[in-house]
Amino acid sequence: QVRLVESGGGLVQPGGSLRLSCAASGIIFSIYTMEWYRQAPGKQRELVARIFSSGSTNYKDAVKGRFTISRDNAKNTVYLQMKSLKPEDTAVYYCKGVRVGFTATDWGQGTQVTVSS
Protein backbone atom coordinates (compact mmCIF):
# COMPACT_ATOMS: atom_id res chain seq x y z
CA GLN A 1 0.00 0.00 0.00
CA VAL A 2 2.88 2.38 0.73
CA ARG A 3 3.98 4.19 -2.38
CA LEU A 4 6.19 7.17 -3.18
CA VAL A 5 6.21 8.68 -6.65
CA GLU A 6 8.92 11.20 -7.48
CA SER A 7 8.59 13.57 -10.41
CA GLY A 8 9.84 16.87 -11.78
CA GLY A 9 13.35 15.98 -12.86
CA GLY A 10 14.87 16.88 -16.18
CA LEU A 11 17.78 18.43 -18.00
CA VAL A 12 18.80 21.95 -17.03
CA GLN A 13 21.78 24.19 -17.61
CA PRO A 14 24.09 25.16 -14.77
CA GLY A 15 22.46 27.94 -12.79
CA GLY A 16 18.99 26.73 -13.65
CA SER A 17 16.16 25.63 -11.39
CA LEU A 18 13.87 22.65 -10.95
CA ARG A 19 11.15 21.69 -8.53
CA LEU A 20 10.86 18.04 -7.59
CA SER A 21 7.72 16.51 -6.16
CA CYS A 22 7.15 13.33 -4.19
CA ALA A 23 3.60 12.12 -3.74
CA ALA A 24 3.10 9.67 -0.89
CA SER A 25 0.30 7.26 -0.17
CA GLY A 26 -0.29 4.56 2.42
CA ILE A 27 1.28 6.45 5.35
CA ILE A 28 0.11 9.00 7.88
CA PHE A 29 2.01 11.61 5.93
CA SER A 30 1.68 14.51 8.34
CA ILE A 31 3.58 12.77 11.16
CA TYR A 32 6.42 11.45 9.02
CA THR A 33 9.76 13.09 8.58
CA MET A 34 10.29 13.36 4.85
CA GLU A 35 13.69 13.24 3.22
CA TRP A 36 15.24 13.78 -0.18
CA TYR A 37 18.24 11.70 -1.20
CA ARG A 38 20.25 11.60 -4.37
CA GLN A 39 22.50 9.06 -5.99
CA ALA A 40 24.80 9.31 -8.96
CA PRO A 41 25.72 6.11 -10.82
CA GLY A 42 28.37 4.17 -8.93
CA LYS A 43 28.21 6.51 -5.94
CA GLN A 44 26.70 6.35 -2.48
CA ARG A 45 23.20 7.57 -1.94
CA GLU A 46 23.33 10.74 0.14
CA LEU A 47 20.83 12.67 2.19
CA VAL A 48 20.15 16.07 0.65
CA ALA A 49 17.36 17.57 2.73
CA ARG A 50 15.01 16.68 5.55
CA ILE A 51 11.77 18.17 6.78
CA PHE A 52 10.24 17.14 10.08
CA SER A 53 6.57 16.98 10.94
CA SER A 54 7.08 20.26 12.82
CA GLY A 55 8.24 21.93 9.63
CA SER A 56 11.84 22.23 10.75
CA THR A 57 14.39 21.48 8.05
CA ASN A 58 18.01 20.62 7.57
CA TYR A 59 20.21 20.34 4.50
CA LYS A 60 23.43 18.93 3.25
CA ASP A 61 25.99 21.72 3.40
CA ALA A 62 26.59 21.58 -0.34
CA VAL A 63 22.99 22.52 -1.12
CA LYS A 64 22.20 24.86 1.75
CA GLY A 65 21.03 28.21 0.43
CA ARG A 66 20.20 26.73 -2.97
CA PHE A 67 17.65 24.02 -2.20
CA THR A 68 14.43 24.34 -0.23
CA ILE A 69 12.41 21.41 1.05
CA SER A 70 8.75 21.92 1.82
CA ARG A 71 5.64 19.85 2.37
CA ASP A 72 1.94 20.07 1.72
CA ASN A 73 0.22 17.73 4.12
CA ALA A 74 -3.14 18.23 2.44
CA LYS A 75 -1.65 16.77 -0.73
CA ASN A 76 0.61 14.21 0.96
CA THR A 77 3.43 15.69 -1.07
CA VAL A 78 6.96 16.83 -0.31
CA TYR A 79 8.84 19.17 -2.63
CA LEU A 80 12.42 20.05 -3.32
CA GLN A 81 12.91 23.43 -4.94
CA MET A 82 16.37 23.56 -6.46
CA LYS A 83 18.02 26.71 -7.74
CA SER A 84 21.50 27.66 -8.89
CA LEU A 85 21.99 24.09 -9.99
CA LYS A 86 25.48 22.79 -10.51
CA PRO A 87 26.79 19.83 -12.51
CA GLU A 88 27.60 18.18 -9.18
CA ASP A 89 23.86 18.07 -8.48
CA THR A 90 23.36 15.58 -11.30
CA ALA A 91 21.84 12.43 -9.82
CA VAL A 92 18.68 10.42 -9.41
CA TYR A 93 16.68 12.01 -6.63
CA TYR A 94 14.58 9.91 -4.26
CA CYS A 95 12.30 10.65 -1.37
CA LYS A 96 11.76 8.65 1.80
CA GLY A 97 9.54 8.87 4.85
CA VAL A 98 10.65 7.91 8.35
CA ARG A 99 9.04 7.98 11.77
CA VAL A 100 10.11 6.44 15.06
CA GLY A 101 7.86 3.49 15.80
CA PHE A 102 6.58 3.25 12.25
CA THR A 103 7.79 1.40 9.21
CA ALA A 104 9.98 3.54 7.00
CA THR A 105 8.94 3.82 3.39
CA ASP A 106 10.75 1.97 0.69
CA TRP A 107 12.39 3.91 -2.13
CA GLY A 108 10.32 5.17 -5.00
CA GLN A 109 11.42 5.07 -8.61
CA GLY A 110 13.36 8.32 -8.33
CA THR A 111 13.54 11.18 -10.79
CA GLN A 112 16.59 12.04 -12.87
CA VAL A 113 18.16 15.47 -12.58
CA THR A 114 20.86 16.30 -15.10
CA VAL A 115 22.71 19.61 -14.93
CA SER A 116 24.76 20.17 -18.05
CA SER A 117 25.52 22.81 -20.64
C-alpha positions in Angstrom: 0.0 0.0 0.0 2.9 2.4 0.7 4.0 4.2 -2.4 6.2 7.2 -3.2 6.2 8.7 -6.6 8.9 11.2 -7.5 8.6 13.6 -10.4 9.8 16.9 -11.8 13.4 16.0 -12.9 14.9 16.9 -16.2 17.8 18.4 -18.0 18.8 21.9 -17.0 21.8 24.2 -17.6 24.1 25.2 -14.8 22.5 27.9 -12.8 19.0 26.7 -13.7 16.2 25.6 -11.4 13.9 22.6 -11.0 11.1 21.7 -8.5 10.9 18.0 -7.6 7.7 16.5 -6.2 7.1 13.3 -4.2 3.6 12.1 -3.7 3.1 9.7 -0.9 0.3 7.3 -0.2 -0.3 4.6 2.4 1.3 6.4 5.3 0.1 9.0 7.9 2.0 11.6 5.9 1.7 14.5 8.3 3.6 12.8 11.2 6.4 11.5 9.0 9.8 13.1 8.6 10.3 13.4 4.8 13.7 13.2 3.2 15.2 13.8 -0.2 18.2 11.7 -1.2 20.2 11.6 -4.4 22.5 9.1 -6.0 24.8 9.3 -9.0 25.7 6.1 -10.8 28.4 4.2 -8.9 28.2 6.5 -5.9 26.7 6.4 -2.5 23.2 7.6 -1.9 23.3 10.7 0.1 20.8 12.7 2.2 20.1 16.1 0.7 17.4 17.6 2.7 15.0 16.7 5.5 11.8 18.2 6.8 10.2 17.1 10.1 6.6 17.0 10.9 7.1 20.3 12.8 8.2 21.9 9.6 11.8 22.2 10.7 14.4 21.5 8.1 18.0 20.6 7.6 20.2 20.3 4.5 23.4 18.9 3.3 26.0 21.7 3.4 26.6 21.6 -0.3 23.0 22.5 -1.1 22.2 24.9 1.7 21.0 28.2 0.4 20.2 26.7 -3.0 17.6 24.0 -2.2 14.4 24.3 -0.2 12.4 21.4 1.1 8.7 21.9 1.8 5.6 19.9 2.4 1.9 20.1 1.7 0.2 17.7 4.1 -3.1 18.2 2.4 -1.7 16.8 -0.7 0.6 14.2 1.0 3.4 15.7 -1.1 7.0 16.8 -0.3 8.8 19.2 -2.6 12.4 20.0 -3.3 12.9 23.4 -4.9 16.4 23.6 -6.5 18.0 26.7 -7.7 21.5 27.7 -8.9 22.0 24.1 -10.0 25.5 22.8 -10.5 26.8 19.8 -12.5 27.6 18.2 -9.2 23.9 18.1 -8.5 23.4 15.6 -11.3 21.8 12.4 -9.8 18.7 10.4 -9.4 16.7 12.0 -6.6 14.6 9.9 -4.3 12.3 10.7 -1.4 11.8 8.6 1.8 9.5 8.9 4.8 10.6 7.9 8.4 9.0 8.0 11.8 10.1 6.4 15.1 7.9 3.5 15.8 6.6 3.3 12.2 7.8 1.4 9.2 10.0 3.5 7.0 8.9 3.8 3.4 10.7 2.0 0.7 12.4 3.9 -2.1 10.3 5.2 -5.0 11.4 5.1 -8.6 13.4 8.3 -8.3 13.5 11.2 -10.8 16.6 12.0 -12.9 18.2 15.5 -12.6 20.9 16.3 -15.1 22.7 19.6 -14.9 24.8 20.2 -18.0 25.5 22.8 -20.6 
